[in-house]
Amino acid sequence: MARKRKYLQPKKKAYAVVVDGETEVWYFQMLKRNEPDLQVNIEPKIPQRKSLQDQYDKVISLVEDFTRVFWIIDLDVIIQETKKVRKCKKTQIQYLKECFDDLNTKYSNVITIVNNPCLEFWFLLHFEQTTKYFDKCSETENQLKKHLTDYQKTRKYFTKQNQDIYLKLKSNLRNAVSNAKRTGTINFEQLEKGLSEMNIFFETETIKAIIET
């Protein structure tokens, strides 16, 4: 018999976002700055690299306190680390799939979101529809610069007052959501494909209502 998923009554009517890396932290900080009615808690609050185990543990620690917990994963480093693993050893991709399966089985308020190779692919989808596979995030950045010619992966660029990364992209947000839906969902058997599941976050009913108001 399948194990029933838990749904715990949260203490806060708010969302938590678990991310790995400075780009994601800055982006969601700017989302919060420009959409003050959106109750989103970002973990970690300070940009830092965390292992998959650390991220998974953080997700679990938040499920009782928040209406939904979004775990946002970039695949570029995970895929590169997987390629280096010796045969018969568990890879990072295999471990990630186990984490996803476990969360899906046990917790109904956890939502996993994948970007392949990285968050910059989501930015790119604001300007063009593509599933092109970029082996490295730097390759995605080069393509993005055809549209955002001044793009820089720096805190200063992302958080500039009245010209932050969220504001630069917001006018194309609906386009990005539509383009992201066309990239599909994660297929662990076919990883060489450009992908962003960020549309899941922005199509969440409460989030969508606040942003479109």
Secondary structure, 3 states (H helix, E strand, C coil): CCCCCECCCCCEEEEEEECCCHHHHHHHHHHHHHCCCCCEEEECCCCCCCCHHHHHHHHHHHCCCEEEEEEEEECHHHHHHHHHCCCCCCCHHHHHHHHHHHHHHHECCEEEEEEECCHHHHHHCCCCCCCCCCCCHHHHHHHHCCCCCCCCCCHHHHHCCCCCHHHHHHCCHHHHHHHHHHCCCCCCCCCCCCEECCHHHHCCHHHHHHHHC
